[in-house]
Amino acid sequence: MLFWIILSVSLAGDVWRSDHEDGRISFSDSPPQDGSFYRYSVDGDPPEVRYVNLKNFPLLDTWDPLMVAAAEKYKVDVALIKAVMLAESGMNPGARSRTGAMGLMQLMPPTASDLGVTNAWDPEENIDGGVRYLRKVLTMFNGDRRLALAGYNAGPNLVKRLQAVPPYKETRVYVKRVMGLHHYFRHERPVRWRPVEESK
């Protein structure tokens, strides 16, 4: 079985690395054909559950302690937080979208300012602000996760006016996939991290 990852991006294009079972390593300018690789883009759709693994997302579990702390502070399901974060940034704290959204929870500058986030590139600040905003939209839509996710993606005012997920392909795909990721992180790959005092 071959495992593929992006090695680098150069002017000539993507370079792909293949780790063979016999220890050999080879390189190619063509992407793998086995369907196991997923190229994440902060400006694209969220990943499907089948592509969620540490090879595609090396930082998948890195931010669990910060997520747990924010989940407890703002009373938000940590599985939902992780699903949103993966969808928004691929767990990359340096992610920046074409529209200027920043960091792990992809906060827009005005939103970050309203939330009191002074450094959106700092993982702790970004997660705290993003989860506080997620709590805000959850409360706005009476705990309806689908509407809250639509609000996070397309803006809460539009969703509030429609009282439904907006009829935009991007938003509908976003909601569907984040709901799938939420189920995955809640039932199949739950966050295991607990504060030290609670694990004794």
ChimeraX attribute file (.defattr): number of C-alpha atoms within 10 A of each C-alpha:
attribute: neighborCount
match mode: 1-to-1
recipient: residues
	/A:1	8
	/A:2	11
	/A:3	14
	/A:4	22
	/A:5	19
	/A:6	17
	/A:7	13
	/A:8	10
	/A:9	10
	/A:10	8
	/A:11	5
	/A:12	7
	/A:13	10
	/A:14	15
	/A:15	16
	/A:16	18
	/A:17	21
	/A:18	19
	/A:19	15
	/A:20	13
	/A:21	10
	/A:22	6
	/A:23	7
	/A:24	8
	/A:25	10
	/A:26	10
	/A:27	13
	/A:28	12
	/A:29	11
	/A:30	11
	/A:31	17
	/A:32	17
	/A:33	8
	/A:34	10
	/A:35	9
	/A:36	16
	/A:37	19
	/A:38	19
	/A:39	12
	/A:40	17
	/A:41	15
	/A:42	18
	/A:43	14
	/A:44	13
	/A:45	17
	/A:46	25
	/A:47	22
	/A:48	14
	/A:49	16
	/A:50	11
	/A:51	16
	/A:52	19
	/A:53	15
	/A:54	10
	/A:55	16
	/A:56	18
	/A:57	18
	/A:58	13
	/A:59	16
	/A:60	18
	/A:61	16
	/A:62	11
	/A:63	19
	/A:64	19
	/A:65	16
	/A:66	16
	/A:67	27
	/A:68	22
	/A:69	17
	/A:70	22
	/A:71	22
	/A:72	11
	/A:73	12
	/A:74	15
	/A:75	13
	/A:76	19
	/A:77	17
	/A:78	22
	/A:79	23
	/A:80	25
	/A:81	25
	/A:82	27
	/A:83	25
	/A:84	30
	/A:85	26
	/A:86	24
	/A:87	26
	/A:88	30
	/A:89	24
	/A:90	25
	/A:91	24
	/A:92	24
	/A:93	22
	/A:94	14
	/A:95	20
	/A:96	20
	/A:97	17
	/A:98	8
	/A:99	9
	/A:100	12
	/A:101	22
	/A:102	24
	/A:103	28
	/A:104	29
	/A:105	31
	/A:106	30
	/A:107	26
	/A:108	17
	/A:109	16
	/A:110	11
	/A:111	15
	/A:112	21
	/A:113	14
	/A:114	12
	/A:115	17
	/A:116	12
	/A:117	21
	/A:118	14
	/A:119	14
	/A:120	26
	/A:121	21
	/A:122	14
	/A:123	20
	/A:124	20
	/A:125	20
	/A:126	25
	/A:127	28
	/A:128	21
	/A:129	24
	/A:130	27
	/A:131	26
	/A:132	19
	/A:133	20
	/A:134	23
	/A:135	20
	/A:136	17
	/A:137	24
	/A:138	21
	/A:139	13
	/A:140	16
	/A:141	19
	/A:142	11
	/A:143	14
	/A:144	12
	/A:145	18
	/A:146	19
	/A:147	23
	/A:148	27
	/A:149	27
	/A:150	25
	/A:151	25
	/A:152	23
	/A:153	18
	/A:154	18
	/A:155	14
	/A:156	21
	/A:157	12
	/A:158	14
	/A:159	20
	/A:160	18
	/A:161	9
	/A:162	11
	/A:163	12
	/A:164	14
	/A:165	19
	/A:166	19
	/A:167	9
	/A:168	10
	/A:169	10
	/A:170	15
	/A:171	19
	/A:172	18
	/A:173	14
	/A:174	25
	/A:175	25
	/A:176	16
	/A:177	20
	/A:178	29
	/A:179	18
	/A:180	17
	/A:181	27
	/A:182	23
	/A:183	17
	/A:184	18
	/A:185	19
	/A:186	17
	/A:187	11
	/A:188	10
	/A:189	12
	/A:190	14
	/A:191	17
	/A:192	9
	/A:193	15
	/A:194	13
	/A:195	10
	/A:196	7
	/A:197	6
	/A:198	7
	/A:199	7
	/A:200	6
